[in-house]
Amino acid sequence: MTGLSPEPRTGTQHDIAAGDYRATVTELGAGLRQLSYRGQPLISGYAADDVPPAGAGQLLIPWPNRVDQGRYPFGGSTHQLNLSEPAHGNAIHGLTRFANWATAQHAADRVELAHVLHAQPGYPFCLELTARYGLSADGLEVTVTARNAGSAAAPYGTGSHPYLVAGPELVDDWDLELPAGSWLETDARGIPAGPPADVAGTPLDFRKPRAIGGTRMDHALTGLSRDAAGRAWARLSGPGAGLGLWASEGYRWLQVFTGDALGRDRARRAVAIEPMTCPPNAFVTGTDLLTLAPGEAVTHSWGLQASPSA
C-alpha cells in the first residue's frame, strides 16, 4: 500500500543484546541473521531484505543435511519428500527454514520463537517447535525443542547452519580446532559412501589447532570429544576474532564447510561449523536418528563464545 514501509523479506527482526554481544534473529525460519562481539562480526551475516544465502544462520528441522532422493522408510511406509536440492536429487535441510515463526517471548537479552510443523508431503507428522536465542556475558546460547504433537511416532533430527568469521580475509590463514576423531566420506551428491573413518593421517585431522591452509571441507565429522559439562568445542581464530562453538551431548556430528562451492564473494570467507544430531541421509540409514513418540519432547543446545583475544 502507498505510504507504508515494505516488509523485510525475512520478516520481523528480533534484536537482542547483553554485555559486548549483539544479535538479530529473524521471523523467517527463526534464523540467526547477525551476531557480533565488541562490534566485530562472529558470523557471516546478511541484510534483512536478503534471502539467507547458502543457508546462513538457518535452523534445520526435522532433519539436517540431505535425504537421498527424498525417499525414506518409516513406520511401515515409504515416504517421498519434495526434492529441495533438485540439482542432486535430494531433500535438504528440513522443512522449517522458510516458515514464519511466531514470537513467544522477547526481552532485551533473549527471544523465543515458536512454530507448529503440520503434516507435509513426505512428512505426515506434527511437531511443536521452539527456538530460544539468549545472550549473556558468556556469549550466545541457542536452545531448540521439539515435541511430537501428533498421534504417531515421528522421525526427527536437527541442526544449525552458522558461518563463523575470524577476520576479513580468506579462511586459509585461520587456525581451526575440531574435536572430531572420525569423518564421513560422501559421494558427489553429498550422500554417505561408507561408514565413518578415522581422521588420523588425513587433511581433516584438526584435533590440534592448525592453519586451514588449502584444505577444502564439506564433511560431516563425529567421534566428538567433550569437556566435563558434556560440551564438544570447535574453535576458530584469525586476525579479526577468536571464537568457540560448543554443542551439547545430543549433537553427535559437526558438518564443516569452507564454502569453496559458493560464489566468488563468499567462497572461503567463512567456515560453517554446523552442529547436527544426525549425519547426512539419517532418515534412510537410521544413524543417530531420533524417534519421538506422541507427546515426547527433546531439547538440544549449542552456543558461540568470543575468546578474550577477539
Beta strands, then each sheet from edge to edge (+ up, - down):
strand 1: 13-18
strand 2: 21-26
strand 3: 32-37
strand 4: 40-41
strand 5: 59-60
strand 6: 66-68
strand 7: 71-74
strand 8: 77-80
strand 9: 90-92
strand 10: 102-107
strand 11: 110-117
strand 12: 127-136
strand 13: 139-148
strand 14: 154-156
strand 15: 159-160
strand 16: 163-164
strand 17: 175-177
strand 18: 180-184
strand 19: 197-198
strand 20: 210-211
strand 21: 218-224
strand 22: 232-237
strand 23: 242-247
strand 24: 253-257
strand 25: 271-276
strand 26: 290-292
strand 27: 297-306
sheet 1: 1+ 2- 3+ 4-
sheet 2: 5+ 15-
sheet 3: 6+ 9-
sheet 4: 7+ 8-
sheet 5: 10+ 11- 12+ 13- 27+ 23- 22+ 17- 20+
sheet 6: 14+ 26-
sheet 7: 16+ 25- 24+ 21- 18+ 19-
end
